[in-house]
Amino acid sequence: MDPEAARTARESLDLAFHMSNILDTGLDRHTLSVLIALCDLGVNPEALAAVVKELRREKNSLSSSVPAAPSSLS
């Protein structure tokens, strides 16, 4: 990738990440980058959004069903 294209890609990701933060999506820069790359490859963005939502639901249900570790071993 030539330097100009790399700069443009970085600026685009920075803008998308800023928008993501304004919208309080909770996506980190790396995850957002992966999602954008998948969209660039032709993956349906609505399908990706559904997957992200489902993964978050699964994570929340797993974290709420796992008992908290004891704070000390005494």
Distance bins in CASP14 RR format, pairs under 12 A and 6 or more apart:
PFRMAT RR
TARGET T0000
AUTHOR 0000-0000-0000
RMODE 2
METHOD distances of the structure
MODEL  1
1 7 0 0 0 0 1 0 0 0 0 0 0
1 8 0 0 0 0 1 0 0 0 0 0 0
1 9 1 0 0 1 0 0 0 0 0 0 0
1 10 0 0 0 0 0 1 0 0 0 0 0
2 8 0 0 0 0 1 0 0 0 0 0 0
2 9 0 0 0 0 0 1 0 0 0 0 0
3 9 0 0 0 0 0 1 0 0 0 0 0
3 10 0 0 0 0 0 1 0 0 0 0 0
4 10 0 0 0 0 0 1 0 0 0 0 0
4 11 0 0 0 0 0 1 0 0 0 0 0
5 11 0 0 0 0 0 1 0 0 0 0 0
5 12 0 0 0 0 0 1 0 0 0 0 0
6 12 0 0 0 0 0 1 0 0 0 0 0
6 13 0 0 0 0 0 1 0 0 0 0 0
7 13 0 0 0 0 0 1 0 0 0 0 0
7 14 0 0 0 0 0 1 0 0 0 0 0
8 14 0 0 0 0 0 1 0 0 0 0 0
8 15 0 0 0 0 0 1 0 0 0 0 0
9 15 0 0 0 0 0 1 0 0 0 0 0
9 16 0 0 0 0 0 1 0 0 0 0 0
9 33 0 0 0 0 1 0 0 0 0 0 0
9 36 0 0 0 0 1 0 0 0 0 0 0
9 37 0 0 0 0 0 1 0 0 0 0 0
9 40 0 0 0 0 0 1 0 0 0 0 0
10 16 0 0 0 0 0 1 0 0 0 0 0
10 17 0 0 0 0 0 1 0 0 0 0 0
10 29 0 0 0 0 0 1 0 0 0 0 0
10 33 0 0 0 0 0 1 0 0 0 0 0
11 17 0 0 0 0 0 1 0 0 0 0 0
11 18 0 0 0 0 0 1 0 0 0 0 0
12 18 0 0 0 0 0 1 0 0 0 0 0
12 19 0 0 0 0 0 1 0 0 0 0 0
12 32 0 0 0 0 0 1 0 0 0 0 0
12 33 0 0 0 0 0 1 0 0 0 0 0
12 36 0 0 0 0 1 0 0 0 0 0 0
12 37 0 0 0 0 0 1 0 0 0 0 0
12 40 0 0 0 0 0 1 0 0 0 0 0
13 19 0 0 0 0 0 1 0 0 0 0 0
13 20 0 0 0 0 1 0 0 0 0 0 0
13 27 0 0 0 0 0 1 0 0 0 0 0
13 28 0 0 0 0 0 1 0 0 0 0 0
13 29 1 0 0 1 0 0 0 0 0 0 0
13 30 0 0 0 0 1 0 0 0 0 0 0
13 31 0 0 0 0 0 1 0 0 0 0 0
13 32 1 0 0 1 0 0 0 0 0 0 0
13 33 1 0 1 0 0 0 0 0 0 0 0
13 34 0 0 0 0 0 1 0 0 0 0 0
13 35 0 0 0 0 0 1 0 0 0 0 0
13 36 1 0 0 1 0 0 0 0 0 0 0
13 37 0 0 0 0 1 0 0 0 0 0 0
13 40 0 0 0 0 0 1 0 0 0 0 0
14 20 0 0 0 0 0 1 0 0 0 0 0
14 21 0 0 0 0 0 1 0 0 0 0 0
14 29 0 0 0 0 1 0 0 0 0 0 0
14 32 0 0 0 0 0 1 0 0 0 0 0
14 33 0 0 0 0 0 1 0 0 0 0 0
14 36 0 0 0 0 0 1 0 0 0 0 0
15 21 0 0 0 0 0 1 0 0 0 0 0
15 22 0 0 0 0 0 1 0 0 0 0 0
15 29 0 0 0 0 0 1 0 0 0 0 0
15 32 0 0 0 0 0 1 0 0 0 0 0
15 36 0 0 0 0 0 1 0 0 0 0 0
16 22 0 0 0 0 0 1 0 0 0 0 0
16 23 0 0 0 0 0 1 0 0 0 0 0
16 25 0 0 0 0 0 1 0 0 0 0 0
16 27 0 0 0 0 1 0 0 0 0 0 0
16 29 0 0 0 0 1 0 0 0 0 0 0
16 31 0 0 0 0 0 1 0 0 0 0 0
16 32 1 0 1 0 0 0 0 0 0 0 0
16 33 0 0 0 0 1 0 0 0 0 0 0
16 34 0 0 0 0 0 1 0 0 0 0 0
16 35 0 0 0 0 1 0 0 0 0 0 0
16 36 1 0 0 1 0 0 0 0 0 0 0
16 37 0 0 0 0 0 1 0 0 0 0 0
16 39 0 0 0 0 0 1 0 0 0 0 0
16 40 0 0 0 0 0 1 0 0 0 0 0
17 23 0 0 0 0 0 1 0 0 0 0 0
17 25 0 0 0 0 1 0 0 0 0 0 0
17 26 0 0 0 0 0 1 0 0 0 0 0
17 27 1 0 0 1 0 0 0 0 0 0 0
17 28 0 0 0 0 1 0 0 0 0 0 0
17 29 1 0 1 0 0 0 0 0 0 0 0
17 30 0 0 0 0 1 0 0 0 0 0 0
17 31 0 0 0 0 0 1 0 0 0 0 0
17 32 1 0 1 0 0 0 0 0 0 0 0
17 33 0 0 0 0 1 0 0 0 0 0 0
17 35 0 0 0 0 0 1 0 0 0 0 0
17 36 0 0 0 0 1 0 0 0 0 0 0
18 25 0 0 0 0 0 1 0 0 0 0 0
18 27 0 0 0 0 0 1 0 0 0 0 0
18 29 0 0 0 0 0 1 0 0 0 0 0
18 32 0 0 0 0 0 1 0 0 0 0 0
19 25 0 0 0 0 1 0 0 0 0 0 0
19 27 0 0 0 0 0 1 0 0 0 0 0
19 32 0 0 0 0 1 0 0 0 0 0 0
19 36 0 0 0 0 0 1 0 0 0 0 0
20 26 1 0 0 1 0 0 0 0 0 0 0
20 27 1 0 1 0 0 0 0 0 0 0 0
20 28 0 0 0 0 1 0 0 0 0 0 0
20 29 0 0 0 0 1 0 0 0 0 0 0
20 30 0 0 0 0 0 1 0 0 0 0 0
20 31 0 0 0 0 1 0 0 0 0 0 0
20 32 1 0 1 0 0 0 0 0 0 0 0
20 33 0 0 0 0 0 1 0 0 0 0 0
20 35 0 0 0 0 1 0 0 0 0 0 0
20 36 0 0 0 0 0 1 0 0 0 0 0
20 52 0 0 0 0 0 1 0 0 0 0 0
21 27 0 0 0 0 1 0 0 0 0 0 0
21 28 0 0 0 0 0 1 0 0 0 0 0
21 29 0 0 0 0 1 0 0 0 0 0 0
21 32 0 0 0 0 1 0 0 0 0 0 0
23 32 0 0 0 0 0 1 0 0 0 0 0
25 31 0 0 0 0 1 0 0 0 0 0 0
25 32 1 0 0 1 0 0 0 0 0 0 0
25 35 0 0 0 0 1 0 0 0 0 0 0
25 49 0 0 0 0 1 0 0 0 0 0 0
25 52 0 0 0 0 1 0 0 0 0 0 0
25 53 0 0 0 0 0 1 0 0 0 0 0
25 56 0 0 0 0 0 1 0 0 0 0 0
26 32 0 0 0 0 1 0 0 0 0 0 0
26 35 0 0 0 0 0 1 0 0 0 0 0
26 52 0 0 0 0 1 0 0 0 0 0 0
26 53 0 0 0 0 0 1 0 0 0 0 0
26 56 0 0 0 0 1 0 0 0 0 0 0
27 33 0 0 0 0 1 0 0 0 0 0 0
27 34 0 0 0 0 1 0 0 0 0 0 0
27 35 1 0 0 1 0 0 0 0 0 0 0
27 36 0 0 0 0 0 1 0 0 0 0 0
27 48 0 0 0 0 0 1 0 0 0 0 0
27 49 0 0 0 0 0 1 0 0 0 0 0
27 52 1 0 0 1 0 0 0 0 0 0 0
27 53 0 0 0 0 0 1 0 0 0 0 0
27 55 0 0 0 0 0 1 0 0 0 0 0
27 56 0 0 0 0 0 1 0 0 0 0 0
28 34 0 0 0 0 1 0 0 0 0 0 0
28 35 0 0 0 0 0 1 0 0 0 0 0
29 35 0 0 0 0 0 1 0 0 0 0 0
29 36 0 0 0 0 0 1 0 0 0 0 0
30 36 0 0 0 0 0 1 0 0 0 0 0
30 37 0 0 0 0 0 1 0 0 0 0 0
31 37 0 0 0 0 0 1 0 0 0 0 0
31 38 0 0 0 0 0 1 0 0 0 0 0
31 48 0 0 0 0 0 1 0 0 0 0 0
31 51 0 0 0 0 0 1 0 0 0 0 0
31 52 0 0 0 0 1 0 0 0 0 0 0
31 55 0 0 0 0 0 1 0 0 0 0 0
31 56 0 0 0 0 0 1 0 0 0 0 0
32 38 0 0 0 0 0 1 0 0 0 0 0
32 39 0 0 0 0 0 1 0 0 0 0 0
32 48 0 0 0 0 0 1 0 0 0 0 0
32 52 0 0 0 0 0 1 0 0 0 0 0
33 39 0 0 0 0 0 1 0 0 0 0 0
33 40 0 0 0 0 0 1 0 0 0 0 0
34 40 0 0 0 0 0 1 0 0 0 0 0
34 41 0 0 0 0 0 1 0 0 0 0 0
34 43 0 0 0 0 0 1 0 0 0 0 0
34 48 0 0 0 0 1 0 0 0 0 0 0
34 51 0 0 0 0 0 1 0 0 0 0 0
34 52 0 0 0 0 0 1 0 0 0 0 0
35 41 0 0 0 0 0 1 0 0 0 0 0
35 42 0 0 0 0 0 1 0 0 0 0 0
35 43 0 0 0 0 1 0 0 0 0 0 0
35 44 0 0 0 0 0 1 0 0 0 0 0
35 45 0 0 0 0 1 0 0 0 0 0 0
35 46 0 0 0 0 0 1 0 0 0 0 0
35 47 0 0 0 0 0 1 0 0 0 0 0
35 48 1 0 1 0 0 0 0 0 0 0 0
35 49 0 0 0 0 1 0 0 0 0 0 0
35 51 0 0 0 0 1 0 0 0 0 0 0
35 52 1 0 0 1 0 0 0 0 0 0 0
35 55 0 0 0 0 0 1 0 0 0 0 0
36 42 0 0 0 0 0 1 0 0 0 0 0
36 43 0 0 0 0 0 1 0 0 0 0 0
36 45 0 0 0 0 1 0 0 0 0 0 0
36 48 0 0 0 0 1 0 0 0 0 0 0
37 43 0 0 0 0 1 0 0 0 0 0 0
37 48 0 0 0 0 0 1 0 0 0 0 0
38 44 0 0 0 0 1 0 0 0 0 0 0
38 45 0 0 0 0 1 0 0 0 0 0 0
38 47 0 0 0 0 1 0 0 0 0 0 0
38 48 1 0 0 1 0 0 0 0 0 0 0
38 49 0 0 0 0 0 1 0 0 0 0 0
38 51 0 0 0 0 1 0 0 0 0 0 0
38 52 0 0 0 0 0 1 0 0 0 0 0
39 45 1 0 1 0 0 0 0 0 0 0 0
39 46 0 0 0 0 0 1 0 0 0 0 0
39 47 0 0 0 0 0 1 0 0 0 0 0
39 48 1 0 0 1 0 0 0 0 0 0 0
39 49 0 0 0 0 0 1 0 0 0 0 0
40 48 0 0 0 0 0 1 0 0 0 0 0
41 48 0 0 0 0 0 1 0 0 0 0 0
42 48 0 0 0 0 0 1 0 0 0 0 0
43 49 0 0 0 0 0 1 0 0 0 0 0
43 50 0 0 0 0 0 1 0 0 0 0 0
43 51 0 0 0 0 1 0 0 0 0 0 0
43 52 0 0 0 0 0 1 0 0 0 0 0
44 50 0 0 0 0 1 0 0 0 0 0 0
44 51 0 0 0 0 0 1 0 0 0 0 0
45 51 0 0 0 0 0 1 0 0 0 0 0
45 52 0 0 0 0 0 1 0 0 0 0 0
46 52 0 0 0 0 0 1 0 0 0 0 0
46 53 0 0 0 0 0 1 0 0 0 0 0
47 53 0 0 0 0 0 1 0 0 0 0 0
47 54 0 0 0 0 0 1 0 0 0 0 0
48 54 0 0 0 0 0 1 0 0 0 0 0
48 55 0 0 0 0 0 1 0 0 0 0 0
49 55 0 0 0 0 0 1 0 0 0 0 0
49 56 0 0 0 0 0 1 0 0 0 0 0
50 56 0 0 0 0 0 1 0 0 0 0 0
50 57 0 0 0 0 0 1 0 0 0 0 0
51 57 0 0 0 0 0 1 0 0 0 0 0
51 58 0 0 0 0 0 1 0 0 0 0 0
52 58 0 0 0 0 0 1 0 0 0 0 0
52 59 0 0 0 0 0 1 0 0 0 0 0
53 59 0 0 0 0 0 1 0 0 0 0 0
53 60 0 0 0 0 0 1 0 0 0 0 0
54 60 0 0 0 0 0 1 0 0 0 0 0
54 61 0 0 0 0 0 1 0 0 0 0 0
55 61 0 0 0 0 0 1 0 0 0 0 0
55 62 0 0 0 0 0 1 0 0 0 0 0
56 62 0 0 0 0 0 1 0 0 0 0 0
56 63 0 0 0 0 0 1 0 0 0 0 0
57 63 0 0 0 0 0 1 0 0 0 0 0
57 64 0 0 0 0 0 1 0 0 0 0 0
58 64 0 0 0 0 0 1 0 0 0 0 0
58 65 0 0 0 0 0 1 0 0 0 0 0
59 65 0 0 0 0 0 1 0 0 0 0 0
59 66 0 0 0 0 0 1 0 0 0 0 0
60 66 0 0 0 0 0 1 0 0 0 0 0
END
